[in-house]
Amino acid sequence: MSVRIRLTAIGFTEQDLSPRFIPQIPMTLLNSVFVSRTDGTARTPGEEVSLMGNKEFTFGSVASVQFDYQFVPGQGGYLHVLTAIEPKNMPSALFLVYNVPSQGNQMLDLSYPNRQLAVVVGNETIPSSESYRVQYVVMAYRTENVIQNPMAELLDSKGDISALLTNSTCGRELGPPIAGSVLWVTARSTIFPIKPELPTPSPWKAAPQHTSAVTFTVISVAIYLVQM
């Protein structure tokens, strides 16, 4: 077993990703992941990425991935890249760029305009915060044939990567991932819905109720005394 394959197995099991959430560990590590087109720095596996300086940044759309030079997919067939955001929590999100013809290149561009993309974002809410640190799991797959319209099955999964990979036709078509990476992204905003803040009740609203209760008690006592 090569060092990269061993590190992949260790990383996914130590992060409690496999086998509970991701049943099949990627064969090797991705060499790097480009988090967004505006960010020119390659993000290596396991790295912390801070995008707090970009006020408009919501989430890191994976623009491209780079394979290790020893594990570049050959020509022919199709490549697919699945990005899971917060796969161990609720809510979670899944982004699948699929049916990219494999050209035998080390770098795989995922940002071209006509790419096929399927997306699902969980609708559970999260508390408001000044910053959001989320885990990204990026996995690449290779198939001999195209996969057929995975959007419906992503929606059925509600963002649950385990459900997608184990209980769907899409998961069976993808098969085992050929490479993967884990990283963390911290940003000012989030892709997930924010839990609405409940208004703080004013302490003055309760005062009239106590006054009414006291007045009613005094009137009741007065009536009792008159009757006596």
Short mmCIF file of the C-alpha atoms (twelve columns), coordinates in Angstrom:
data_MODEL
# 
_entry.id   MODEL 
# 
loop_
_atom_site.group_PDB 
_atom_site.id 
_atom_site.type_symbol 
_atom_site.label_atom_id 
_atom_site.label_alt_id 
_atom_site.label_comp_id 
_atom_site.label_asym_id 
_atom_site.label_seq_id 
_atom_site.Cartn_x 
_atom_site.Cartn_y 
_atom_site.Cartn_z 
_atom_site.pdbx_PDB_model_num 
ATOM 1   C CA . MET A 1   0.000   0.000  0.000   1 
ATOM 2   C CA . SER A 2   1.437   3.388  -1.017  1 
ATOM 3   C CA . VAL A 3   1.829   6.242  1.469   1 
ATOM 4   C CA . ARG A 4   -0.954  8.311  -0.155  1 
ATOM 5   C CA . ILE A 5   -3.417  5.414  -0.107  1 
ATOM 6   C CA . ARG A 6   -2.606  4.750  3.551   1 
ATOM 7   C CA . LEU A 7   -2.993  8.452  4.441   1 
ATOM 8   C CA . THR A 8   -6.365  8.521  2.687   1 
ATOM 9   C CA . ALA A 9   -7.640  5.577  4.719   1 
ATOM 10  C CA . ILE A 10  -6.348  7.076  7.966   1 
ATOM 11  C CA . GLY A 11  -7.781  10.523 7.227   1 
ATOM 12  C CA . PHE A 12  -11.288 9.351  6.374   1 
ATOM 13  C CA . THR A 13  -11.529 6.973  9.327   1 
ATOM 14  C CA . GLU A 14  -10.034 9.373  11.893  1 
ATOM 15  C CA . GLN A 15  -12.484 12.064 10.772  1 
ATOM 16  C CA . ASP A 16  -15.302 9.552  11.387  1 
ATOM 17  C CA . LEU A 17  -16.332 9.822  7.736   1 
ATOM 18  C CA . SER A 18  -15.869 6.169  6.812   1 
ATOM 19  C CA . PRO A 19  -17.612 3.848  6.883   1 
ATOM 20  C CA . ARG A 20  -20.532 5.555  8.626   1 
ATOM 21  C CA . PHE A 21  -21.112 8.382  6.128   1 
ATOM 22  C CA . ILE A 22  -18.891 7.402  3.209   1 
ATOM 23  C CA . PRO A 23  -18.983 3.620  2.831   1 
ATOM 24  C CA . GLN A 24  -16.047 3.387  0.400   1 
ATOM 25  C CA . ILE A 25  -12.812 5.226  1.155   1 
ATOM 26  C CA . PRO A 26  -11.233 6.995  -1.838  1 
ATOM 27  C CA . MET A 27  -8.354  5.118  -3.426  1 
ATOM 28  C CA . THR A 28  -5.949  8.036  -2.949  1 
ATOM 29  C CA . LEU A 29  -5.747  11.718 -2.016  1 
ATOM 30  C CA . LEU A 30  -6.432  14.529 -4.425  1 
ATOM 31  C CA . ASN A 31  -3.279  16.561 -4.923  1 
ATOM 32  C CA . SER A 32  -5.174  19.837 -4.438  1 
ATOM 33  C CA . VAL A 33  -8.597  21.440 -4.546  1 
ATOM 34  C CA . PHE A 34  -9.286  24.939 -5.860  1 
ATOM 35  C CA . VAL A 35  -12.059 26.259 -3.647  1 
ATOM 36  C CA . SER A 36  -13.209 29.030 -5.984  1 
ATOM 37  C CA . ARG A 37  -12.197 30.669 -9.211  1 
ATOM 38  C CA . THR A 38  -11.466 33.985 -7.454  1 
ATOM 39  C CA . ASP A 39  -9.113  32.245 -5.033  1 
ATOM 40  C CA . GLY A 40  -5.915  31.423 -6.903  1 
ATOM 41  C CA . THR A 41  -4.404  29.236 -4.185  1 
ATOM 42  C CA . ALA A 42  -4.568  25.467 -4.376  1 
ATOM 43  C CA . ARG A 43  -5.985  23.981 -1.204  1 
ATOM 44  C CA . THR A 44  -4.192  20.824 -0.175  1 
ATOM 45  C CA . PRO A 45  -5.926  17.947 1.665   1 
ATOM 46  C CA . GLY A 46  -6.699  18.709 5.291   1 
ATOM 47  C CA . GLU A 47  -6.008  22.427 5.069   1 
ATOM 48  C CA . GLU A 48  -7.917  25.157 6.871   1 
ATOM 49  C CA . VAL A 49  -9.219  27.782 4.458   1 
ATOM 50  C CA . SER A 50  -10.248 31.211 5.761   1 
ATOM 51  C CA . LEU A 51  -12.314 33.444 3.501   1 
ATOM 52  C CA . MET A 52  -13.298 35.950 6.168   1 
ATOM 53  C CA . GLY A 53  -11.803 38.770 4.105   1 
ATOM 54  C CA . ASN A 54  -14.432 38.324 1.393   1 
ATOM 55  C CA . LYS A 55  -17.724 39.726 2.727   1 
ATOM 56  C CA . GLU A 56  -19.740 38.400 -0.223  1 
ATOM 57  C CA . PHE A 57  -18.412 34.847 -0.024  1 
ATOM 58  C CA . THR A 58  -21.148 32.358 0.887   1 
ATOM 59  C CA . PHE A 59  -19.621 28.961 0.256   1 
ATOM 60  C CA . GLY A 60  -16.677 27.475 -1.583  1 
ATOM 61  C CA . SER A 61  -17.795 26.209 -4.943  1 
ATOM 62  C CA . VAL A 62  -15.097 23.779 -6.037  1 
ATOM 63  C CA . ALA A 63  -13.772 25.189 -9.316  1 
ATOM 64  C CA . SER A 64  -11.200 22.482 -10.079 1 
ATOM 65  C CA . VAL A 65  -9.331  19.545 -8.615  1 
ATOM 66  C CA . GLN A 66  -5.835  18.253 -9.303  1 
ATOM 67  C CA . PHE A 67  -5.006  14.566 -9.270  1 
ATOM 68  C CA . ASP A 68  -1.723  13.180 -8.009  1 
ATOM 69  C CA . TYR A 69  0.605   12.670 -10.953 1 
ATOM 70  C CA . GLN A 70  0.767   8.947  -10.185 1 
ATOM 71  C CA . PHE A 71  -3.022  8.568  -10.221 1 
ATOM 72  C CA . VAL A 72  -4.172  10.653 -13.207 1 
ATOM 73  C CA . PRO A 73  -7.296  9.084  -14.780 1 
ATOM 74  C CA . GLY A 74  -6.651  7.890  -18.309 1 
ATOM 75  C CA . GLN A 75  -8.417  9.025  -21.446 1 
ATOM 76  C CA . GLY A 76  -11.924 7.735  -21.994 1 
ATOM 77  C CA . GLY A 77  -14.883 7.365  -19.734 1 
ATOM 78  C CA . TYR A 78  -16.364 10.110 -17.577 1 
ATOM 79  C CA . LEU A 79  -15.346 11.903 -14.395 1 
ATOM 80  C CA . HIS A 80  -17.639 13.135 -11.645 1 
ATOM 81  C CA . VAL A 81  -16.814 15.248 -8.574  1 
ATOM 82  C CA . LEU A 82  -19.038 15.129 -5.499  1 
ATOM 83  C CA . THR A 83  -18.636 17.855 -2.875  1 
ATOM 84  C CA . ALA A 84  -20.311 17.292 0.491   1 
ATOM 85  C CA . ILE A 85  -20.605 20.246 2.870   1 
ATOM 86  C CA . GLU A 86  -20.987 19.296 6.542   1 
ATOM 87  C CA . PRO A 87  -21.673 15.613 5.677   1 
ATOM 88  C CA . LYS A 88  -21.776 14.541 9.344   1 
ATOM 89  C CA . ASN A 89  -24.320 17.166 10.419  1 
ATOM 90  C CA . MET A 90  -27.772 18.494 9.662   1 
ATOM 91  C CA . PRO A 91  -28.230 20.454 7.534   1 
ATOM 92  C CA . SER A 92  -25.782 19.291 4.896   1 
ATOM 93  C CA . ALA A 93  -25.399 19.958 1.173   1 
ATOM 94  C CA . LEU A 94  -24.285 18.016 -1.894  1 
ATOM 95  C CA . PHE A 95  -22.892 19.342 -5.181  1 
ATOM 96  C CA . LEU A 96  -22.276 16.902 -8.013  1 
ATOM 97  C CA . VAL A 97  -20.542 17.914 -11.243 1 
ATOM 98  C CA . TYR A 98  -21.044 14.914 -13.475 1 
ATOM 99  C CA . ASN A 99  -20.346 13.416 -16.906 1 
ATOM 100 C CA . VAL A 100 -17.103 15.311 -17.576 1 
ATOM 101 C CA . PRO A 101 -15.243 13.492 -20.405 1 
ATOM 102 C CA . SER A 102 -11.910 12.197 -19.112 1 
ATOM 103 C CA . GLN A 103 -9.065  13.627 -21.194 1 
ATOM 104 C CA . GLY A 104 -6.200  12.149 -19.197 1 
ATOM 105 C CA . ASN A 105 -5.267  15.523 -17.652 1 
ATOM 106 C CA . GLN A 106 -3.944  16.028 -14.132 1 
ATOM 107 C CA . MET A 107 -6.120  19.134 -13.636 1 
ATOM 108 C CA . LEU A 108 -9.885  18.803 -13.935 1 
ATOM 109 C CA . ASP A 109 -11.807 22.041 -14.525 1 
ATOM 110 C CA . LEU A 110 -15.290 22.090 -12.960 1 
ATOM 111 C CA . SER A 111 -16.248 25.706 -13.659 1 
ATOM 112 C CA . TYR A 112 -16.956 25.710 -17.400 1 
ATOM 113 C CA . PRO A 113 -20.364 27.190 -18.328 1 
ATOM 114 C CA . ASN A 114 -22.052 24.072 -19.766 1 
ATOM 115 C CA . ARG A 115 -21.121 21.685 -16.971 1 
ATOM 116 C CA . GLN A 116 -23.806 19.359 -15.685 1 
ATOM 117 C CA . LEU A 117 -24.479 20.160 -12.029 1 
ATOM 118 C CA . ALA A 118 -26.889 18.676 -9.497  1 
ATOM 119 C CA . VAL A 119 -27.348 20.386 -6.109  1 
ATOM 120 C CA . VAL A 120 -29.277 19.797 -2.912  1 
ATOM 121 C CA . VAL A 121 -29.100 21.921 0.262   1 
ATOM 122 C CA . GLY A 122 -30.736 20.769 3.475   1 
ATOM 123 C CA . ASN A 123 -33.523 23.080 4.669   1 
ATOM 124 C CA . GLU A 124 -32.843 22.757 8.403   1 
ATOM 125 C CA . THR A 125 -31.801 26.046 9.997   1 
ATOM 126 C CA . ILE A 126 -28.616 26.923 11.877  1 
ATOM 127 C CA . PRO A 127 -28.031 29.666 14.480  1 
ATOM 128 C CA . SER A 128 -26.781 33.031 13.290  1 
ATOM 129 C CA . SER A 129 -23.059 33.601 13.818  1 
ATOM 130 C CA . GLU A 130 -20.309 36.063 12.935  1 
ATOM 131 C CA . SER A 131 -18.459 33.259 11.116  1 
ATOM 132 C CA . TYR A 132 -19.205 29.750 9.888   1 
ATOM 133 C CA . ARG A 133 -16.630 26.950 9.830   1 
ATOM 134 C CA . VAL A 134 -17.744 23.979 7.748   1 
ATOM 135 C CA . GLN A 135 -16.190 20.728 6.609   1 
ATOM 136 C CA . TYR A 136 -15.846 19.954 2.919   1 
ATOM 137 C CA . VAL A 137 -15.379 16.444 1.578   1 
ATOM 138 C CA . VAL A 138 -14.472 16.367 -2.113  1 
ATOM 139 C CA . MET A 139 -14.425 13.053 -3.970  1 
ATOM 140 C CA . ALA A 140 -13.741 12.208 -7.618  1 
ATOM 141 C CA . TYR A 141 -15.263 9.257  -9.476  1 
ATOM 142 C CA . ARG A 142 -14.680 7.681  -12.876 1 
ATOM 143 C CA . THR A 143 -17.227 5.645  -14.831 1 
ATOM 144 C CA . GLU A 144 -17.206 4.062  -18.265 1 
ATOM 145 C CA . ASN A 145 -20.651 5.454  -19.085 1 
ATOM 146 C CA . VAL A 146 -22.556 8.617  -18.297 1 
ATOM 147 C CA . ILE A 147 -24.738 8.647  -15.208 1 
ATOM 148 C CA . GLN A 148 -28.388 9.367  -15.823 1 
ATOM 149 C CA . ASN A 149 -30.013 12.503 -14.354 1 
ATOM 150 C CA . PRO A 150 -28.936 12.295 -10.683 1 
ATOM 151 C CA . MET A 151 -30.806 15.450 -9.647  1 
ATOM 152 C CA . ALA A 152 -33.938 13.642 -8.459  1 
ATOM 153 C CA . GLU A 153 -31.906 11.277 -6.299  1 
ATOM 154 C CA . LEU A 154 -29.909 14.122 -4.758  1 
ATOM 155 C CA . LEU A 155 -33.188 15.783 -3.821  1 
ATOM 156 C CA . ASP A 156 -34.470 12.531 -2.333  1 
ATOM 157 C CA . SER A 157 -31.325 12.285 -0.185  1 
ATOM 158 C CA . LYS A 158 -32.015 15.748 1.359   1 
ATOM 159 C CA . GLY A 159 -28.256 16.273 1.487   1 
ATOM 160 C CA . ASP A 160 -27.502 13.000 3.305   1 
ATOM 161 C CA . ILE A 161 -24.378 11.644 1.577   1 
ATOM 162 C CA . SER A 162 -24.772 8.209  3.133   1 
ATOM 163 C CA . ALA A 163 -28.289 7.869  1.724   1 
ATOM 164 C CA . LEU A 164 -27.122 8.981  -1.722  1 
ATOM 165 C CA . LEU A 165 -24.151 6.615  -1.880  1 
ATOM 166 C CA . THR A 166 -25.840 3.522  -0.423  1 
ATOM 167 C CA . ASN A 167 -29.523 3.736  -1.354  1 
ATOM 168 C CA . SER A 168 -29.643 5.241  -4.839  1 
ATOM 169 C CA . THR A 169 -29.000 4.299  -8.430  1 
ATOM 170 C CA . CYS A 170 -26.654 7.295  -8.654  1 
ATOM 171 C CA . GLY A 171 -24.498 5.906  -5.836  1 
ATOM 172 C CA . ARG A 172 -24.299 2.510  -7.507  1 
ATOM 173 C CA . GLU A 173 -23.411 4.089  -10.857 1 
ATOM 174 C CA . LEU A 174 -20.623 6.185  -9.311  1 
ATOM 175 C CA . GLY A 175 -18.986 3.206  -7.638  1 
ATOM 176 C CA . PRO A 176 -15.910 3.688  -5.426  1 
ATOM 177 C CA . PRO A 177 -14.228 7.129  -5.429  1 
ATOM 178 C CA . ILE A 178 -10.835 7.219  -7.147  1 
ATOM 179 C CA . ALA A 179 -9.559  10.189 -5.114  1 
ATOM 180 C CA . GLY A 180 -10.696 12.437 -2.285  1 
ATOM 181 C CA . SER A 181 -9.848  15.282 0.040   1 
ATOM 182 C CA . VAL A 182 -11.072 16.806 3.298   1 
ATOM 183 C CA . LEU A 183 -10.768 20.498 4.154   1 
ATOM 184 C CA . TRP A 184 -12.433 23.163 6.286   1 
ATOM 185 C CA . VAL A 185 -13.691 26.539 5.098   1 
ATOM 186 C CA . THR A 186 -14.471 29.504 7.338   1 
ATOM 187 C CA . ALA A 187 -16.550 32.336 5.879   1 
ATOM 188 C CA . ARG A 188 -18.701 35.272 6.986   1 
ATOM 189 C CA . SER A 189 -21.905 33.803 5.585   1 
ATOM 190 C CA . THR A 190 -23.341 30.369 4.937   1 
ATOM 191 C CA . ILE A 191 -25.262 28.456 2.314   1 
ATOM 192 C CA . PHE A 192 -27.665 27.092 4.937   1 
ATOM 193 C CA . PRO A 193 -30.855 28.823 6.158   1 
ATOM 194 C CA . ILE A 194 -30.444 30.928 9.299   1 
ATOM 195 C CA . LYS A 195 -32.711 30.314 12.274  1 
ATOM 196 C CA . PRO A 196 -34.891 33.423 12.823  1 
ATOM 197 C CA . GLU A 197 -34.197 35.268 16.055  1 
ATOM 198 C CA . LEU A 198 -37.166 35.356 18.441  1 
ATOM 199 C CA . PRO A 199 -37.999 38.852 19.741  1 
ATOM 200 C CA . THR A 200 -37.120 39.423 23.388  1 
ATOM 201 C CA . PRO A 201 -40.338 40.007 25.363  1 
ATOM 202 C CA . SER A 202 -40.573 43.386 27.045  1 
ATOM 203 C CA . PRO A 203 -40.771 43.242 30.874  1 
ATOM 204 C CA . TRP A 204 -43.390 46.019 30.800  1 
ATOM 205 C CA . LYS A 205 -45.948 43.840 29.038  1 
ATOM 206 C CA . ALA A 206 -46.470 41.682 32.136  1 
ATOM 207 C CA . ALA A 207 -47.193 44.583 34.514  1 
ATOM 208 C CA . PRO A 208 -50.852 45.176 33.567  1 
ATOM 209 C CA . GLN A 209 -51.647 41.496 34.217  1 
ATOM 210 C CA . HIS A 210 -50.384 41.689 37.818  1 
ATOM 211 C CA . THR A 211 -52.255 44.960 38.374  1 
ATOM 212 C CA . SER A 212 -55.496 43.427 37.146  1 
ATOM 213 C CA . ALA A 213 -55.040 40.434 39.421  1 
ATOM 214 C CA . VAL A 214 -54.463 42.624 42.460  1 
ATOM 215 C CA . THR A 215 -57.451 44.849 41.653  1 
ATOM 216 C CA . PHE A 216 -59.703 41.833 41.243  1 
ATOM 217 C CA . THR A 217 -58.582 40.452 44.614  1 
ATOM 218 C CA . VAL A 218 -59.227 43.772 46.408  1 
ATOM 219 C CA . ILE A 219 -62.697 44.085 44.861  1 
ATOM 220 C CA . SER A 220 -63.531 40.513 45.865  1 
ATOM 221 C CA . VAL A 221 -62.517 41.177 49.482  1 
ATOM 222 C CA . ALA A 222 -64.561 44.367 49.567  1 
ATOM 223 C CA . ILE A 223 -67.658 42.602 48.326  1 
ATOM 224 C CA . TYR A 224 -67.209 39.896 50.958  1 
ATOM 225 C CA . LEU A 225 -66.953 42.489 53.747  1 
ATOM 226 C CA . VAL A 226 -70.094 44.284 52.575  1 
ATOM 227 C CA . GLN A 227 -72.040 41.042 52.547  1 
ATOM 228 C CA . MET A 228 -70.993 40.347 56.122  1 
# 
